[in-house]
Amino acid sequence: MAANGQSDRLFPVAGVLAYALPGLGYAYLGEVRRGVLVAIGVLGLTLGGLLVGGLDVVDRQEDKWWFVLQAGIGPVAWGVDAYHQQDKGLSEPRITRSLGRVNEVGSLYIAMAGMLNAIVVIDCAWRSSGRSERRGSRR
Amino acid sequence: MLAYTVFFDPLDVHAVWWVSVVPLALGISIAYKAARVKTFEAFWRNVVMMMVQILLALIGLAGASYVLLEVVVPMVG
């Protein structure tokens, strides 16, 4: 039970959709505008990180702790990592290694996107009953 | 010089890496405010406010770190 008397409810489908694609969980709950803005923020940060540091900034094997945070984005992070691991196995990898600050900045962008999407997943999956029915207005 | 390929090569922004803090703060503000605001009437104003707060906090932390390392530590040492 929430502090204001409203009961908390689980929305597992919304949580799964929010993890599958940033913003999709809110769209499922009827808050399309919120979902679009979350998608712009999270996917914008992800693309920004990949633009600055290149695909090298997502690496489950060499940058494990960065990836723990980056994985919050969902399948996008897992997909980029799978492509990166496949590329590393080639005799002439296409992805250039990023070094120094550029690598750190790119990693940070995507880690922040992952942590923000984790908040969104929790917010979609577990909310008070009143909130889930209100469209476009909360708190 | 080899050709630059977007996403496959990192951007050559080593000298101005700190500029990337601005779009980082903007992206964080958009995603966070999108999840937290009650209504969207003043959404972009809230985003700009949060972005400015993040940037001012980072500038303040940078200044404090500079004073600590360049002024306080040499005085103590």
Backbone of each chain as ProteinMPNN parsed JSONL, in Angstrom:
{"seq_chain_A": "MAANGQSDRLFPVAGVLAYALPGLGYAYLGEVRRGVLVAIGVLGLTLGGLLVGGLDVVDRQEDKWWFVLQAGIGPVAWGVDAYHQQDKGLSEPRITRSLGRVNEVGSLYIAMAGMLNAIVVIDCAWRSSGRSERRGSRR", "coords_chain_A": {"N_chain_A": [[0.847, -1.211, 0.0], [0.582, 2.171, -0.89], [1.85, 5.303, 0.482], [-0.069, 7.294, 0.291], [-2.448, 6.011, 0.43], [-3.276, 4.75, -1.86], [-3.265, 1.667, -3.616], [-0.412, -0.256, -4.548], [0.337, -1.498, -7.765], [1.281, -4.187, -9.865], [2.605, -4.133, -13.14], [3.571, -6.164, -15.146], [3.777, -6.648, -17.931], [4.021, -4.089, -19.028], [6.453, -3.388, -17.867], [8.201, -5.225, -19.081], [7.905, -4.463, -21.76], [8.891, -1.854, -21.578], [11.545, -2.4, -21.106], [12.171, -3.745, -23.413], [11.995, -1.856, -25.48], [12.917, 1.44, -25.085], [10.497, 3.598, -23.729], [8.305, 2.272, -24.731], [6.862, 0.976, -22.786], [5.452, 3.004, -21.389], [3.841, 3.848, -23.5], [2.246, 1.587, -23.812], [0.839, 1.751, -21.441], [-0.816, 3.809, -22.004], [0.254, 6.327, -22.003], [1.374, 7.912, -24.254], [2.764, 10.214, -25.128], [4.58, 10.639, -23.036], [6.053, 8.331, -23.321], [7.201, 8.7, -25.869], [8.867, 10.907, -25.365], [10.59, 9.842, -23.428], [11.814, 7.897, -24.999], [13.129, 9.537, -26.847], [14.982, 10.787, -25.138], [16.467, 8.588, -23.925], [17.261, 6.94, -26.129], [18.474, 8.904, -27.625], [20.673, 9.608, -25.991], [21.992, 7.167, -26.152], [22.617, 6.921, -28.917], [24.206, 9.19, -29.084], [26.391, 8.478, -27.452], [27.415, 6.313, -28.924], [28.094, 7.667, -31.206], [30.103, 9.44, -30.332], [32.075, 7.764, -29.076], [32.136, 5.536, -30.687], [31.279, 2.14, -31.742], [32.842, 0.645, -30.093], [32.544, 1.322, -27.428], [30.665, -0.214, -26.167], [31.084, -3.088, -24.639], [30.915, -6.138, -23.49], [32.777, -7.96, -22.55], [35.348, -6.721, -22.167], [34.789, -4.33, -20.877], [33.246, -4.794, -18.466], [31.912, -3.727, -16.159], [31.001, -1.228, -16.981], [29.209, -2.191, -18.848], [27.297, -3.442, -17.292], [25.77, -1.306, -16.385], [25.052, -0.169, -18.842], [23.458, -2.13, -19.959], [20.924, -1.658, -19.1], [19.488, -0.356, -21.023], [18.401, -2.259, -22.639], [17.561, -4.61, -25.268], [18.887, -3.195, -27.286], [21.447, -2.516, -26.303], [22.464, -5.109, -25.842], [22.414, -6.074, -28.44], [24.213, -4.349, -29.795], [26.525, -5.029, -28.406], [26.74, -7.758, -29.098], [27.24, -7.557, -31.83], [29.673, -6.205, -31.704], [31.311, -8.085, -30.37], [31.329, -10.085, -32.269], [32.621, -8.758, -34.332], [35.141, -8.394, -33.215], [36.19, -10.88, -33.455], [36.933, -11.114, -36.062], [39.479, -11.268, -38.649], [40.323, -8.83, -39.594], [39.179, -6.434, -37.864], [36.36, -4.196, -38.117], [35.589, -2.228, -36.412], [36.962, 0.541, -34.845], [39.222, 0.946, -32.144], [38.386, 2.969, -29.389], [39.944, 5.455, -27.406], [41.096, 6.837, -24.249], [39.681, 9.945, -23.116], [37.57, 10.139, -24.964], [36.594, 7.543, -25.205], [35.753, 7.186, -22.573], [33.78, 9.161, -22.311], [31.894, 8.35, -24.26], [31.195, 5.836, -23.204], [30.087, 6.681, -20.79], [27.813, 8.179, -21.622], [26.147, 6.106, -22.618], [25.917, 4.486, -20.403], [24.534, 6.205, -18.677], [22.149, 6.399, -20.087], [21.269, 3.769, -19.821], [20.874, 3.579, -17.015], [18.867, 5.479, -16.627], [16.831, 4.332, -18.137], [16.396, 2.084, -16.609], [15.164, 3.189, -14.382], [12.816, 3.978, -15.625], [11.746, 1.501, -16.394], [11.155, 0.373, -13.888], [9.289, 2.267, -13.013], [7.24, 1.882, -14.861], [6.554, -0.781, -14.424], [5.737, -0.986, -11.797], [3.436, 0.634, -10.114], [1.204, 2.998, -8.51], [-2.32, 2.395, -8.287], [-3.973, 4.544, -9.047], [-2.282, 6.163, -10.575], [-1.752, 4.721, -12.874], [-3.987, 4.961, -14.379], [-4.303, 7.566, -15.034], [-3.83, 9.754, -17.656], [-1.117, 11.31, -19.077], [-0.739, 12.993, -16.922], [0.821, 13.258, -13.869], [1.807, 13.213, -10.432]], "CA_chain_A": [[0.0, 0.0, 0.0], [1.363, 3.41, -0.955], [1.663, 6.186, 1.622], [-1.275, 8.11, 0.118], [-3.625, 5.173, 0.512], [-3.509, 4.018, -3.098], [-2.536, 0.404, -3.605], [0.552, -0.445, -5.621], [-0.013, -2.602, -8.662], [2.331, -4.62, -10.784], [2.278, -4.176, -14.57], [4.75, -6.848, -15.7], [3.871, -6.49, -19.396], [4.554, -2.741, -19.258], [7.871, -3.435, -17.502], [8.928, -5.962, -20.138], [7.918, -3.617, -22.967], [9.785, -0.718, -21.317], [12.919, -2.891, -21.273], [12.356, -4.155, -24.814], [12.272, -0.628, -26.249], [12.65, 2.581, -24.202], [9.291, 4.372, -24.024], [7.186, 1.416, -25.142], [6.071, 0.662, -21.583], [4.512, 4.107, -21.166], [2.853, 3.812, -24.593], [1.33, 0.487, -23.468], [-0.02, 2.217, -20.342], [-1.658, 4.889, -22.506], [0.945, 7.61, -21.905], [2.193, 7.884, -25.478], [3.666, 11.374, -25.16], [5.657, 10.36, -22.083], [6.873, 7.287, -23.933], [7.999, 9.278, -26.968], [9.913, 11.753, -24.793], [11.584, 8.939, -22.823], [12.567, 7.288, -26.107], [14.039, 10.571, -27.372], [16.072, 10.971, -24.172], [17.3, 7.386, -23.739], [17.898, 6.547, -27.395], [19.358, 10.011, -28.002], [21.931, 9.414, -25.253], [22.657, 5.966, -26.689], [23.209, 7.282, -30.213], [25.278, 10.15, -28.799], [27.549, 7.716, -26.961], [27.974, 5.544, -30.041], [28.675, 8.635, -32.139], [31.353, 9.982, -29.767], [33.089, 6.737, -28.806], [32.064, 4.414, -31.626], [30.687, 0.899, -31.216], [33.78, 0.062, -29.137], [32.225, 1.661, -26.035], [29.814, -1.268, -25.588], [31.898, -4.306, -24.702], [30.583, -6.934, -22.31], [33.943, -8.707, -22.066], [36.465, -5.872, -21.716], [34.29, -3.256, -19.996], [32.107, -5.492, -17.843], [31.137, -2.913, -15.218], [30.256, -0.271, -17.792], [28.103, -2.879, -19.527], [26.235, -3.703, -16.305], [24.9, -0.124, -16.417], [24.557, 0.027, -20.214], [22.46, -3.157, -20.278], [19.602, -1.15, -18.742], [18.773, 0.101, -22.236], [17.668, -3.413, -23.16], [18.117, -5.35, -26.414], [19.784, -2.349, -28.084], [22.803, -2.692, -25.764], [22.873, -6.497, -26.091], [22.643, -6.204, -29.876], [25.471, -3.669, -30.131], [27.614, -5.845, -27.856], [26.868, -8.982, -29.904], [27.908, -7.164, -33.078], [31.059, -5.867, -31.358], [32.051, -9.331, -30.087], [31.494, -10.765, -33.564], [33.624, -7.985, -35.081], [36.472, -8.625, -32.625], [36.657, -12.193, -33.905], [37.378, -11.058, -37.456], [40.925, -11.05, -38.81], [40.491, -7.373, -39.697], [37.965, -5.815, -37.294], [35.948, -2.915, -38.72], [35.39, -1.23, -35.359], [38.207, 1.116, -34.335], [39.261, 1.117, -30.699], [38.415, 4.354, -28.907], [40.837, 5.538, -26.255], [41.108, 8.057, -23.435], [38.446, 10.643, -22.743], [36.503, 9.857, -25.926], [36.026, 6.262, -24.788], [35.054, 7.379, -21.294], [32.561, 9.956, -22.549], [30.946, 7.479, -24.961], [30.709, 4.83, -22.242], [29.238, 7.373, -19.807], [26.536, 8.477, -22.275], [25.292, 4.913, -22.727], [25.633, 4.048, -19.031], [23.466, 7.07, -18.156], [20.911, 5.972, -20.762], [20.861, 2.501, -19.199], [20.358, 3.806, -15.663], [17.583, 6.181, -16.753], [15.799, 3.387, -18.594], [16.083, 1.209, -15.469], [14.149, 3.93, -13.608], [11.575, 3.937, -16.406], [11.215, 0.13, -16.305], [10.562, 0.226, -12.553], [8.107, 3.133, -12.96], [6.171, 1.257, -15.668], [6.171, -2.099, -13.909], [5.22, -0.96, -10.425], [2.871, 1.959, -9.892], [-0.046, 3.0, -7.748], [-3.452, 2.156, -9.182], [-4.467, 5.811, -9.572], [-1.351, 6.698, -11.558], [-1.774, 3.986, -14.133], [-5.181, 5.296, -15.143], [-4.232, 8.955, -15.435], [-3.034, 9.884, -18.867], [-0.407, 12.563, -19.292], [-0.548, 13.815, -15.732], [1.206, 12.556, -12.656], [2.527, 13.955, -9.412]], "C_chain_A": [[0.876, 1.253, 0.0], [1.007, 4.314, 0.213], [0.37, 7.002, 1.511], [-2.551, 7.281, 0.103], [-3.928, 4.391, -0.74], [-2.691, 2.725, -3.065], [-1.589, 0.345, -4.787], [0.131, -1.638, -6.465], [1.163, -2.924, -9.557], [1.795, -4.642, -12.21], [3.448, -4.848, -15.292], [4.905, -6.676, -17.202], [4.468, -5.119, -19.74], [6.045, -2.705, -18.94], [8.703, -4.114, -18.581], [9.027, -5.118, -21.405], [8.851, -2.42, -22.799], [11.242, -1.141, -21.474], [13.194, -3.251, -22.736], [12.688, -2.965, -25.697], [11.928, 0.573, -25.366], [11.424, 3.379, -24.658], [8.078, 3.527, -24.342], [6.275, 1.056, -23.962], [5.045, 1.736, -21.292], [3.43, 4.114, -22.25], [1.81, 2.735, -24.32], [0.351, 0.921, -22.375], [-0.898, 3.405, -20.753], [-1.017, 6.261, -22.447], [1.937, 7.714, -23.063], [3.208, 9.026, -25.499], [4.866, 11.159, -24.225], [6.624, 9.33, -22.678], [7.768, 7.824, -25.033], [9.154, 10.11, -26.41], [10.993, 10.917, -24.109], [12.445, 8.31, -23.913], [13.563, 8.284, -26.696], [15.245, 10.73, -26.439], [17.016, 9.78, -24.118], [18.014, 6.994, -25.039], [18.804, 7.658, -27.93], [20.703, 9.913, -27.301], [22.714, 8.227, -25.814], [23.348, 6.283, -28.017], [24.357, 8.268, -30.027], [26.544, 9.45, -28.345], [28.223, 6.931, -28.065], [28.642, 6.472, -31.054], [30.037, 9.123, -31.625], [32.42, 8.889, -29.676], [33.118, 5.588, -29.8], [31.489, 3.171, -30.956], [31.574, 0.24, -30.167], [33.396, 0.32, -27.677], [31.267, 0.66, -25.382], [30.543, -2.598, -25.747], [31.721, -5.095, -23.406], [31.811, -7.627, -21.713], [35.029, -7.801, -21.477], [36.026, -4.758, -20.772], [33.048, -3.756, -19.267], [31.252, -4.563, -16.98], [30.403, -1.776, -15.914], [29.025, -0.958, -18.372], [26.96, -3.21, -18.561], [25.238, -2.539, -16.299], [24.263, 0.048, -17.796], [23.433, -0.947, -20.565], [21.044, -2.724, -19.907], [18.801, -0.666, -19.941], [17.926, -1.029, -22.813], [18.348, -4.032, -24.368], [19.055, -4.513, -27.291], [21.23, -2.555, -27.621], [23.32, -4.106, -26.044], [23.194, -6.706, -27.566], [23.953, -5.563, -30.31], [26.657, -4.499, -29.628], [27.829, -7.115, -28.689], [27.592, -8.681, -31.216], [29.389, -6.887, -32.829], [31.886, -7.137, -31.121], [32.323, -10.092, -31.379], [32.605, -10.08, -34.369], [35.03, -8.231, -34.543], [37.064, -9.95, -33.078], [37.166, -12.209, -35.337], [38.889, -10.825, -37.541], [41.241, -9.561, -38.964], [39.227, -6.696, -39.179], [37.665, -4.464, -37.93], [35.838, -1.818, -37.669], [36.748, -0.774, -34.82], [38.121, 1.276, -32.823], [39.239, 2.598, -30.342], [39.201, 4.385, -27.599], [40.607, 6.823, -25.466], [39.728, 8.613, -23.141], [37.285, 10.289, -23.671], [35.814, 8.536, -25.577], [35.212, 6.411, -23.505], [33.733, 8.125, -21.485], [31.5, 9.103, -23.24], [30.344, 6.441, -24.03], [29.738, 5.458, -21.248], [27.862, 7.7, -20.387], [25.607, 7.25, -22.21], [24.973, 4.347, -21.343], [24.512, 4.889, -18.421], [22.127, 6.695, -18.781], [20.374, 4.695, -20.124], [20.253, 2.704, -17.82], [19.007, 4.522, -15.701], [16.486, 5.224, -17.213], [15.441, 2.383, -17.492], [15.024, 1.869, -14.576], [12.795, 3.822, -14.301], [10.92, 2.549, -16.319], [10.51, -0.07, -14.963], [9.264, 1.039, -12.467], [6.937, 2.535, -13.743], [5.645, -0.019, -15.012], [5.46, -2.041, -12.569], [4.722, 0.446, -10.131], [1.571, 1.862, -9.109], [-1.219, 2.94, -8.724], [-3.978, 3.44, -9.801], [-3.61, 6.335, -10.704], [-1.492, 6.016, -12.912], [-2.961, 4.371, -14.999], [-5.181, 6.745, -15.617], [-3.365, 9.086, -16.67], [-2.41, 11.272, -18.925], [-0.303, 13.45, -18.073], [-0.265, 12.941, -14.533], [1.884, 13.527, -11.725], [2.453, 15.452, -9.613]], "O_chain_A": [[1.802, 1.37, 0.802], [-0.019, 4.117, 0.864], [-0.221, 7.361, 2.529], [-3.624, 7.801, -0.206], [-4.743, 3.468, -0.713], [-1.572, 2.696, -2.554], [-1.9, 0.82, -5.879], [-0.36, -2.646, -5.955], [1.933, -2.048, -9.951], [0.683, -5.106, -12.463], [4.227, -4.178, -15.971], [6.024, -6.57, -17.704], [5.311, -5.005, -20.629], [6.818, -2.069, -19.656], [9.776, -3.634, -18.947], [10.077, -5.055, -22.044], [9.522, -2.013, -23.746], [12.079, -0.354, -21.917], [14.309, -3.081, -23.229], [13.559, -3.052, -26.563], [10.782, 0.717, -24.94], [11.325, 3.781, -25.817], [6.945, 3.999, -24.238], [5.072, 0.859, -24.129], [3.894, 1.429, -20.982], [2.257, 4.354, -21.966], [0.622, 2.944, -24.568], [-0.812, 0.517, -22.374], [-1.639, 3.942, -19.929], [-1.651, 7.257, -22.796], [3.152, 7.619, -22.885], [4.371, 8.824, -25.847], [6.008, 11.457, -24.578], [7.843, 9.449, -22.55], [8.94, 7.462, -25.129], [10.277, 10.037, -26.907], [12.177, 11.242, -24.196], [13.662, 8.203, -23.766], [14.699, 7.927, -27.006], [16.386, 10.798, -26.896], [18.229, 9.942, -24.249], [19.221, 6.748, -25.044], [19.791, 7.381, -28.612], [21.748, 10.106, -27.921], [23.938, 8.277, -25.935], [24.517, 5.952, -28.213], [25.364, 8.191, -30.73], [27.642, 9.782, -28.793], [29.45, 6.881, -28.142], [29.635, 6.105, -31.682], [31.001, 9.208, -32.386], [33.542, 9.075, -30.147], [34.024, 4.756, -29.762], [31.244, 3.159, -29.75], [31.113, -0.631, -29.428], [33.868, -0.383, -26.783], [31.083, 0.69, -24.166], [30.611, -3.16, -26.841], [32.3, -4.763, -22.371], [31.872, -7.852, -20.504], [35.565, -8.089, -20.407], [36.819, -4.294, -19.953], [31.952, -3.219, -19.428], [30.024, -4.598, -17.05], [29.31, -1.395, -15.495], [27.935, -0.387, -18.389], [25.797, -3.254, -18.961], [24.027, -2.746, -16.221], [23.08, 0.371, -17.904], [22.559, -0.629, -21.372], [20.071, -3.341, -20.341], [17.575, -0.577, -19.879], [16.87, -0.791, -23.4], [19.573, -3.988, -24.484], [19.924, -5.065, -27.966], [22.129, -2.745, -28.44], [24.474, -4.283, -26.435], [24.131, -7.427, -27.907], [24.712, -6.142, -31.087], [27.66, -4.654, -30.325], [28.968, -7.5, -28.954], [28.447, -9.45, -31.657], [30.249, -7.273, -33.62], [33.011, -7.255, -31.606], [33.395, -10.667, -31.565], [33.423, -10.745, -35.005], [35.995, -8.274, -35.306], [38.282, -10.127, -33.087], [37.76, -13.192, -35.78], [39.496, -10.261, -36.63], [42.289, -9.09, -38.523], [38.309, -6.414, -39.949], [38.57, -3.689, -38.241], [35.972, -0.634, -37.977], [37.571, -1.587, -34.398], [37.092, 1.685, -32.286], [39.981, 3.392, -30.92], [39.129, 3.457, -26.793], [40.0, 7.772, -25.962], [38.757, 7.882, -22.947], [36.147, 10.153, -23.221], [34.589, 8.432, -25.649], [34.129, 5.842, -23.369], [32.71, 7.768, -20.901], [30.333, 9.131, -22.848], [29.139, 6.191, -24.057], [28.713, 4.871, -20.902], [26.85, 7.515, -19.711], [24.448, 7.348, -21.806], [23.894, 3.795, -21.128], [23.641, 4.359, -17.731], [21.099, 6.673, -18.103], [19.169, 4.559, -19.912], [19.243, 2.086, -17.484], [18.113, 4.217, -14.912], [15.352, 5.295, -16.74], [14.314, 1.889, -17.444], [14.112, 1.207, -14.08], [11.766, 3.607, -13.66], [9.701, 2.436, -16.188], [9.407, -0.614, -14.908], [8.265, 0.569, -11.922], [5.782, 2.667, -13.338], [4.447, -0.298, -15.042], [4.675, -2.929, -12.235], [5.525, 1.355, -9.92], [0.93, 0.814, -9.046], [-1.106, 3.393, -9.864], [-4.39, 3.437, -10.96], [-4.124, 6.884, -11.678], [-1.369, 6.651, -13.959], [-2.953, 4.142, -16.209], [-5.962, 7.115, -16.494], [-2.253, 8.559, -16.699], [-3.108, 12.282, -18.831], [0.184, 14.574, -18.183], [-1.01, 12.01, -14.224], [2.459, 14.529, -12.151], [3.018, 16.209, -8.824]]}, "seq_chain_B": "MLAYTVFFDPLDVHAVWWVSVVPLALGISIAYKAARVKTFEAFWRNVVMMMVQILLALIGLAGASYVLLEVVVPMVG", "coords_chain_B": {"N_chain_B": [[45.56, 9.593, -44.257], [42.983, 7.663, -42.795], [39.585, 7.08, -43.879], [36.83, 8.456, -42.115], [34.349, 6.612, -40.491], [31.1, 6.732, -39.504], [30.041, 5.744, -36.278], [31.658, 3.444, -36.4], [34.179, 4.422, -36.096], [35.689, 6.35, -33.502], [34.787, 9.743, -32.595], [36.938, 12.48, -33.323], [37.447, 14.174, -30.865], [39.14, 14.767, -28.824], [40.433, 17.037, -27.831], [38.397, 18.716, -27.143], [36.677, 17.413, -25.443], [35.176, 17.997, -23.204], [33.066, 19.538, -24.014], [31.109, 17.788, -24.684], [29.652, 17.367, -22.428], [27.451, 19.022, -22.389], [25.374, 18.142, -24.337], [25.059, 15.686, -23.067], [24.014, 16.357, -20.535], [21.633, 17.466, -21.44], [20.297, 15.253, -22.628], [20.011, 13.554, -20.385], [18.337, 15.163, -18.835], [16.009, 15.342, -20.444], [15.119, 12.628, -20.541], [14.806, 12.045, -17.794], [13.006, 14.036, -16.851], [10.849, 13.483, -18.495], [9.91, 11.133, -17.405], [9.19, 11.961, -14.874], [7.633, 14.372, -14.65], [4.509, 16.005, -13.82], [2.584, 17.208, -15.488], [2.775, 18.119, -18.999], [2.947, 20.739, -19.659], [4.913, 22.68, -18.968], [7.155, 21.388, -19.83], [9.574, 21.608, -21.456], [10.738, 23.841, -20.342], [11.252, 22.899, -17.776], [13.113, 20.954, -18.473], [15.257, 22.486, -19.488], [15.878, 23.928, -17.186], [16.76, 21.869, -15.462], [18.937, 20.949, -16.924], [20.635, 23.172, -16.858], [21.077, 23.271, -14.112], [22.504, 20.871, -13.721], [24.815, 21.425, -15.252], [25.816, 23.689, -13.893], [26.333, 22.531, -11.411], [28.355, 20.721, -12.114], [30.327, 22.522, -12.967], [30.781, 23.82, -10.563], [31.737, 21.67, -8.996], [34.059, 21.111, -10.43], [35.471, 23.5, -10.036], [35.756, 23.43, -7.233], [37.306, 21.115, -6.971], [39.592, 21.967, -8.263], [40.483, 24.061, -6.589], [40.943, 22.602, -4.26], [43.015, 20.808, -5.045], [44.982, 22.456, -6.189], [45.369, 24.602, -4.476], [44.703, 24.14, -1.683], [45.878, 21.588, -1.006], [48.699, 21.98, -1.734], [49.241, 23.97, 0.177], [48.914, 22.623, 2.592], [50.719, 20.558, 2.248]], "CA_chain_B": [[44.566, 9.481, -43.176], [41.887, 6.783, -43.151], [38.283, 7.747, -43.885], [36.028, 8.302, -40.897], [33.059, 5.947, -40.66], [30.287, 7.005, -38.315], [29.802, 4.636, -35.343], [32.767, 2.48, -36.401], [35.344, 5.152, -35.605], [35.33, 7.396, -32.529], [34.965, 11.119, -33.051], [38.198, 13.075, -32.885], [37.11, 15.333, -30.027], [39.978, 14.65, -27.623], [40.791, 18.355, -27.297], [37.195, 19.439, -26.676], [35.789, 16.367, -24.915], [34.319, 18.544, -22.153], [31.851, 20.103, -24.634], [30.107, 16.714, -24.742], [28.855, 17.408, -21.197], [26.204, 19.764, -22.638], [24.33, 17.219, -24.823], [24.832, 14.647, -22.047], [23.079, 16.928, -19.555], [20.337, 17.628, -22.109], [19.674, 13.926, -22.755], [19.611, 13.105, -19.038], [17.195, 15.987, -18.401], [14.815, 14.962, -21.205], [14.636, 11.306, -20.116], [14.373, 12.073, -16.395], [11.784, 14.84, -16.711], [9.749, 12.776, -19.181], [9.371, 10.121, -16.488], [8.8, 12.488, -13.571], [6.748, 15.545, -14.569], [3.085, 15.739, -13.645], [1.983, 17.573, -16.783], [3.787, 18.474, -19.983], [2.794, 22.151, -20.026], [6.199, 23.39, -18.859], [8.156, 20.321, -19.935], [10.873, 22.042, -21.974], [11.317, 24.769, -19.363], [11.814, 22.038, -16.736], [14.309, 20.299, -19.024], [16.341, 23.477, -19.533], [16.25, 24.215, -15.788], [17.547, 20.747, -14.932], [20.208, 20.924, -17.648], [21.47, 24.253, -16.309], [21.484, 22.86, -12.76], [23.573, 19.861, -13.861], [26.036, 22.082, -15.726], [26.347, 24.526, -12.808], [26.886, 21.625, -10.392], [29.631, 20.208, -12.612], [31.298, 23.62, -12.924], [31.101, 24.007, -9.154], [32.595, 20.557, -8.567], [35.368, 21.3, -11.068], [36.128, 24.593, -9.33], [36.123, 22.966, -5.892], [38.425, 20.177, -7.127], [40.776, 22.761, -8.617], [40.935, 24.752, -5.368], [41.466, 21.592, -3.335], [44.274, 20.23, -5.509], [45.993, 23.454, -6.541], [45.565, 25.597, -3.418], [44.674, 23.6, -0.322], [46.87, 20.516, -0.82], [50.053, 22.545, -1.641], [49.405, 24.695, 1.45], [49.068, 21.622, 3.66], [51.957, 19.815, 1.98]], "C_chain_B": [[43.384, 8.61, -43.646], [40.557, 7.528, -43.055], [37.545, 7.467, -42.579], [34.704, 7.623, -41.241], [32.262, 6.119, -39.378], [29.937, 5.709, -37.58], [30.938, 3.599, -35.321], [34.055, 3.12, -35.881], [34.889, 6.162, -34.556], [35.543, 8.779, -33.121], [36.29, 11.659, -32.526], [37.908, 14.361, -32.106], [37.936, 15.319, -28.736], [40.263, 16.015, -26.982], [39.598, 19.087, -26.697], [36.177, 18.459, -26.089], [34.777, 16.934, -23.92], [33.04, 19.179, -22.719], [30.723, 19.064, -24.646], [29.249, 16.65, -23.477], [27.497, 18.077, -21.455], [25.112, 18.85, -23.223], [24.05, 16.075, -23.846], [23.815, 15.138, -21.018], [21.689, 17.096, -20.162], [19.598, 16.289, -22.213], [19.185, 13.388, -21.421], [18.351, 13.851, -18.601], [15.914, 15.594, -19.125], [14.25, 13.644, -20.678], [14.089, 11.349, -18.692], [13.061, 12.843, -16.232], [10.589, 14.175, -17.405], [9.101, 11.763, -18.25], [8.757, 10.736, -15.234], [7.75, 13.598, -13.572], [5.277, 15.131, -14.471], [2.337, 16.031, -14.944], [3.1, 18.026, -17.719], [3.723, 19.948, -20.4], [4.13, 22.887, -20.026], [7.358, 22.407, -19.011], [9.526, 20.845, -20.349], [11.539, 23.054, -21.042], [11.962, 23.974, -18.226], [13.11, 21.367, -17.196], [15.497, 21.261, -19.016], [16.831, 23.801, -18.121], [17.148, 23.111, -15.23], [18.92, 20.692, -15.604], [21.157, 21.98, -17.09], [21.959, 23.884, -14.913], [22.619, 21.834, -12.812], [24.886, 20.532, -14.251], [26.654, 22.955, -14.632], [26.964, 23.666, -11.713], [28.238, 21.074, -10.837], [30.713, 21.283, -12.587], [31.738, 23.874, -11.476], [32.025, 22.923, -8.628], [33.997, 20.686, -9.158], [36.152, 22.393, -10.356], [36.603, 24.161, -7.948], [37.312, 22.002, -5.96], [39.717, 20.932, -7.426], [41.349, 23.434, -7.364], [41.568, 23.759, -4.401], [42.871, 21.145, -3.749], [45.376, 21.267, -5.737], [46.285, 24.458, -5.422], [45.704, 24.941, -2.048], [45.771, 22.564, -0.102], [48.303, 21.064, -0.796], [50.296, 23.309, -0.334], [49.665, 23.733, 2.599], [50.407, 20.903, 3.51], [53.168, 20.706, 2.17]], "O_chain_B": [[42.858, 8.797, -44.744], [40.406, 8.467, -42.273], [37.633, 6.374, -42.02], [34.021, 8.027, -42.182], [32.694, 5.705, -38.302], [29.581, 4.707, -38.201], [31.143, 2.943, -34.3], [34.907, 2.446, -35.301], [33.826, 6.765, -34.698], [36.361, 8.97, -34.02], [36.709, 11.33, -31.416], [38.093, 15.471, -32.606], [37.488, 15.797, -27.693], [40.325, 16.138, -25.758], [39.759, 19.967, -25.851], [34.969, 18.651, -26.222], [33.662, 16.426, -23.8], [32.052, 19.341, -22.001], [29.542, 19.411, -24.621], [28.231, 15.958, -23.454], [26.506, 17.734, -20.81], [24.02, 18.785, -22.66], [22.935, 15.554, -23.802], [22.874, 14.423, -20.674], [20.683, 16.894, -19.481], [18.406, 16.211, -21.916], [18.089, 12.835, -21.327], [17.417, 13.253, -18.067], [14.851, 15.517, -18.509], [13.055, 13.543, -20.399], [13.043, 10.767, -18.405], [12.131, 12.38, -15.572], [9.453, 14.297, -16.947], [7.888, 11.555, -18.297], [7.904, 10.119, -14.596], [7.036, 13.755, -12.581], [4.864, 14.079, -14.958], [1.563, 15.208, -15.431], [4.224, 18.282, -17.287], [4.362, 20.355, -21.37], [4.443, 23.624, -20.961], [8.412, 22.575, -18.396], [10.526, 20.569, -19.686], [12.766, 23.114, -20.965], [13.054, 24.303, -17.763], [14.066, 21.229, -16.432], [16.598, 20.904, -18.595], [18.032, 23.932, -17.882], [18.17, 23.389, -14.602], [19.932, 20.428, -14.955], [22.339, 21.712, -16.877], [23.11, 24.147, -14.563], [23.576, 21.919, -12.042], [25.934, 20.256, -13.667], [27.873, 22.964, -14.46], [27.997, 24.024, -11.149], [29.163, 20.97, -10.031], [31.863, 21.014, -12.238], [32.915, 24.112, -11.206], [32.98, 23.207, -7.905], [34.993, 20.412, -8.489], [37.346, 22.244, -10.1], [37.717, 24.486, -7.539], [38.213, 22.057, -5.122], [40.786, 20.592, -6.919], [42.553, 23.378, -7.115], [42.603, 24.042, -3.797], [43.792, 21.106, -2.933], [46.554, 20.993, -5.509], [47.339, 25.095, -5.424], [46.69, 25.154, -1.342], [46.514, 22.647, 0.876], [49.076, 20.665, 0.074], [51.405, 23.302, 0.2], [50.509, 23.978, 3.461], [51.126, 20.669, 4.482], [54.3, 20.257, 1.989]]}, "name": "protein", "num_of_chains": 2, "seq": "MAANGQSDRLFPVAGVLAYALPGLGYAYLGEVRRGVLVAIGVLGLTLGGLLVGGLDVVDRQEDKWWFVLQAGIGPVAWGVDAYHQQDKGLSEPRITRSLGRVNEVGSLYIAMAGMLNAIVVIDCAWRSSGRSERRGSRRMLAYTVFFDPLDVHAVWWVSVVPLALGISIAYKAARVKTFEAFWRNVVMMMVQILLALIGLAGASYVLLEVVVPMVG"}
